[in-house]
Amino acid sequence: MQHLQRVLHRVMFEPVLTGRRVGPPTQLVLLARYAPGFPLLLSRLIAFGPLPEHAPAFARRDA
């Protein structure tokens, strides 16, 4: 997840902050607008990450 955040920062935010780009990336806007489920997928990835967390053994209850 941290690698994805670094890539997003380098590709999306750095060009805007340095003045090399004005406005959002066109490809991302098109994906968000026309790909069904993309906004939900993106928000789920940000909220939960690519892999589920696993509780350590001492924190689990035996069912």
C-alpha positions in Angstrom: 0.0 0.0 0.0 2.8 2.4 0.8 4.4 1.7 -2.6 1.1 2.6 -4.3 1.0 5.8 -2.3 4.5 6.7 -3.4 3.6 6.0 -7.0 0.5 8.1 -6.8 2.4 10.9 -5.2 5.1 10.8 -7.9 2.6 10.6 -10.8 -0.3 12.7 -9.6 0.7 15.2 -6.9 4.3 16.0 -7.6 3.7 17.4 -11.1 0.8 19.6 -9.8 2.8 20.9 -6.8 5.8 21.7 -9.0 3.7 23.5 -11.6 4.4 21.0 -14.4 0.7 20.1 -14.7 -2.6 21.9 -14.1 -5.6 19.8 -13.2 -6.2 16.1 -12.7 -4.7 13.4 -14.9 -7.1 12.7 -17.8 -6.8 8.9 -17.7 -7.8 8.7 -14.1 -10.8 11.0 -14.6 -11.9 8.9 -17.6 -11.6 5.7 -15.5 -13.5 7.2 -12.6 -16.3 8.5 -14.9 -16.8 5.6 -17.3 -15.5 2.4 -15.7 -18.3 0.9 -13.6 -17.2 0.1 -10.1 -13.9 1.9 -10.3 -14.7 4.5 -7.6 -15.9 1.7 -5.3 -12.8 -0.4 -6.0 -10.5 2.6 -5.4 -12.2 3.5 -2.1 -12.2 -0.1 -0.9 -8.5 -0.4 -1.7 -7.7 2.8 0.2 -9.9 1.8 3.2 -8.8 -1.8 3.5 -5.6 -2.1 1.5 -4.7 -4.9 -1.0 -4.5 -7.7 1.6 -6.6 -8.3 4.7 -5.0 -7.8 8.1 -4.6 -10.9 10.3 -4.9 -10.7 14.0 -2.0 -12.2 16.0 -2.7 -15.5 17.7 -3.1 -14.0 21.2 -5.9 -11.7 19.9 -8.0 -14.4 18.2 -10.9 -16.1 19.8 -11.3 -19.8 19.1 -14.8 -20.2 17.7 
